[in-house]
């Protein structure tokens, strides 16, 4: 029987519910997460859980966005702390990507649970776009490419990273090997003319 919930603001309650949902997925898998099990684990009434997320897919989508926000916040901070060089920025991006794959398994579990859901396709595009923009912004000072061309390469690099992560999940490689390969791919995608901040390469007309 659900206990009387502590009085929280709507946003604070939503954060509490998402924290609880993440713990359920991490401990028991995505199949164990429903609005009913969420309400029971969070100690709230079922109507409160339904009021925040309406449906199980709605809950899973909200949790997916929440986990991605945390991942991007971590990589943004890591990039702020990184030494200003192409190699170090590429290493940080790569390490953060595979840290997510191994340290945040609930994100993969939630994505798998939403496979085939129309809403998930839109969210996946949104997340990929956001990550590609973050990568392109960080790498732009070291690339000879125009911003849009670099962003497109980052989209392609993320596709490669997803394939490498699949190999990692199948235990066909290690965290270190996966990160090293992705770092090399990132550096190779900088138009092979990486430069330090402040260095300007003259462009020929039309280049």
Secondary structure, 3 states (H helix, E strand, C coil): CCCCCCCCCHHHHHHHHHHHHHHHHHHHCHHHCCHHHHHHHHCCCHHHHHHHHCCHHHHHHHHHHHHHHHHHHHHHHHHHHCCCCHHHHHHHHHHHHHHHHHHCHHHHHHHHHCCCCHHHHHHHHHHHHHHHHHHHHHHHHHCCCCHHHHHHHHHHHHHHHHHHHHHHHCCCCCHHHHHHHHHHHHHHCCCCCCCCCCCCCCCCCCC
